[in-house]
Amino acid sequence: MPYFIYAVRPFAQLDQLAACATFPEASRQARALRSGLPPGEPRRIRIMFAETALEAEDLLLQVRDAPPEGDD
């Protein structure tokens, strides 16, 4: 399965930037893209491991639960 690199903009707008076969390759590309963003840029660069680009986008758009607060 490939690693997809996306630019995530406000209001869940996704732009696929690349697809890589290995994580080290995807990590290098994502790091380079992040370093090129100007300060205060609302876009975030994310890597998603998925079978297809559609599955990667679905995973990126899922709402995640907040971590629990305090000690258990």
C-alpha positions in Angstrom: 0.0 0.0 0.0 1.3 3.5 -0.8 1.8 6.5 1.4 -0.2 9.5 0.3 0.9 13.0 1.0 -1.8 15.7 1.4 -2.0 19.4 2.0 -5.0 19.8 4.5 -6.5 23.3 4.4 -9.2 24.7 6.7 -12.7 23.4 6.2 -11.4 19.9 5.3 -10.1 20.9 1.9 -7.6 18.2 0.7 -5.0 18.5 -2.0 -3.1 15.3 -2.9 0.5 16.2 -3.4 2.2 12.9 -3.9 2.1 9.1 -3.5 5.2 7.2 -2.3 5.9 3.5 -2.1 7.9 3.6 1.2 7.6 5.6 4.4 11.2 7.0 4.3 10.5 8.5 0.9 7.1 9.9 2.0 8.7 11.3 5.1 11.5 13.1 3.2 9.0 14.6 0.8 6.6 15.7 3.6 9.5 17.2 5.6 10.6 19.2 2.5 7.1 20.4 1.8 6.7 21.5 5.5 9.9 23.4 5.4 8.7 25.4 2.4 5.6 26.6 4.1 5.6 30.2 5.3 5.1 30.9 9.0 1.4 31.1 9.9 0.3 29.1 6.9 -3.0 27.4 7.6 -2.2 24.3 5.5 -0.8 21.2 7.2 1.1 18.5 5.4 -0.1 15.0 6.3 1.0 11.5 5.4 -1.6 8.8 5.2 -1.1 5.0 4.6 -4.0 3.6 2.6 -4.9 1.2 -0.2 -6.3 4.0 -2.4 -6.3 7.8 -2.5 -10.1 7.7 -1.7 -9.5 5.7 1.4 -6.7 8.1 2.4 -9.0 11.0 2.1 -11.7 9.2 4.1 -9.2 8.6 6.9 -8.0 12.2 6.9 -11.6 13.5 7.2 -12.6 11.2 10.1 -13.2 13.1 13.4 -10.9 11.8 16.1 -11.9 11.6 19.8 -10.0 13.9 22.2 -7.6 12.2 24.6 -8.9 11.7 28.1 -8.2 14.4 30.6 -6.5 13.9 34.0 -5.2 10.8 35.6 -7.2 7.6 35.6 
